[in-house]
């Protein structure tokens, strides 16, 4: 560890596709301590480049050093390029990485989230791997390695597989990046102790989002067994091989790590940074309405993202939607400052219409529209492999008071929404429910409906 790297050049792929050096990042503090921090400096050439932009609001273009402040672990854009909780566990177990700088530079360069890349003083990309990104047909091997890791029984080869498949996308759930039809896709899978098939529920929630006119990434569900699945979703921070800048709402709002902010704060931030604020604010309102209808409480600020365009930050497609049967028992993002965090009422969302640049009529119309478009949620859930019994148990929330309230809302306004994209073959099966001895070919399974176009 004596020659441990402590400085790296920070490269950025601009919206026009050109890669430039944006600055340098260095580790600050004792190398032997894990409690190091990062200091960033913009490159002079980037400061004078008319295409340049602040990497995140807490990293304004200036000639001096930029450090994080009290209450934040690291700078926004750098934090969104770091490994998630799952990734840190894997990197810590398989390498000597211990400091914030180590984790930042150990993420696989090919799969790193967003448009930042890191290089050593010779210009070599940090995090470059000797092996290509795993193909989608390697998922069974990756899942087996993850299971062994969680049980503390992984081999060196299994640990290598997980490090190669690692990601900087947020969250603590096991995941990997794989190649699917020549593109990067995210694969999420449940822990072996989770028997309620959370990935199937998330797939159903994404299908409902699509039906409700919400911008939704392309996704597939791969079934491993009757109670466990893998959710595959196309990476929206890539356009073929071009990297697209990405930051989370946590970064764009400069939220403190332990600070409570509301959806109205995200909306205010969109007004400042989005090239189409009215469109994005209405889209955000629609997403909140869906979350309240399905009991999604995993809606913290790292589960909302923005993609970089030449003229600002645009709301990314929706992701990480997880219906919860007891939303009133889980703390979630409040709609407005000081608002309810447990069992949020969709009428509070309607009444906060001004925060989203909507009239009360427009807000009522959107909430009712989302409710009407998702009334067949049970059919969709069962189509993704959720048992009728499990779907029935979720009726208390998904067909609960918020749906009744939304359907009762009246207005003289008809919402303008995008037509949902058609989705065929909502789930794919590995062989036949993973039973040994099958061919193991990827094949579509039957669905309760041919597409989700309404």
WOTAHU-V527346 format. One line per field, one symbol per residue. ss: DSSP state (2 for helix, 1 for strand, 0 for the rest). phi: phi as a letter, one per 30 degrees, with the letter a starting at -180 (. if undefined). psi: psi as a letter, one per 20 degrees, with the letter a starting at -180 (. if undefined). Layout:
ss: ???
phi: ???
psi: ???
This chain:
ss: 0000001111111000001111111111000000001111110222200000000000000000011000000002222000002222222222000002222222000000000111100000100000000012222222222222220000022222222200000000001111110011111110000000022222222222222000010011111000001111110001100110011122220000000000222222222220002222222222222222220100002220111110011110010000100022200000000000000002222220222200022222222222222000222222200002222220222200222222200000000000000000001111000000000001110000000000
phi: .dcddbbbdccbddedjdcbddlbbbdbkdddcddcbcbbbddedddcddddbddaedbddadcdcbdcejbdadeddddcdddeddddddddcbcdbcededdccdeddcedicdbbbddcidddidcdcdddddddedddddddddddcibddeddddedddddbcddjcdeaacbcbhibdbcccbddddccchdddddddddddddddicdbddbbccccadbbbcccbddccbbhcddcebbddeddchddecccccddddddddddcddbddddddddedddededdcidcdcdddcbbbcdcdckccededahcbebdbddcbdbdddbeiddccidcddddedceedchcdddddddddddddddcdceddddddcjddedddddcdecdcdeddddddddcacccdcbdddddbchdbcbdibhidejddiddbdcdbdadacdc
psi: ihkppiqqpoqporhiipprohbqqqpprphiqilrrqpqpqqghhhipiiqrphrhjmqorirqpqrrpiphrqghhhiirqagghhggghhiajphrggghgiiqphhjppbjqqpqaiijppqjqqiqrpqrhijhhhgghhgghghikkqrhghhgghghjrrjqqriqprqprpoljqpqpppqqqhioijmhhhhhghhhhhgghjjqopqprqppphaijprppppppjjpndipqpppqrhhghilpqhjqorrhhhgghhhhhipimggghhhggggggggghhikojlkriikprqqprhjappprqqrlooppimhiipprpqgrpjrpiplqpihhggikhhijkqrhggggggghggghijhkhgggghhjjpqhghghiihhghkbhhgggghipqrjppqoqqpqqqpqmhqqpocnkjpqirhjqpqqrqqiqhrkp.
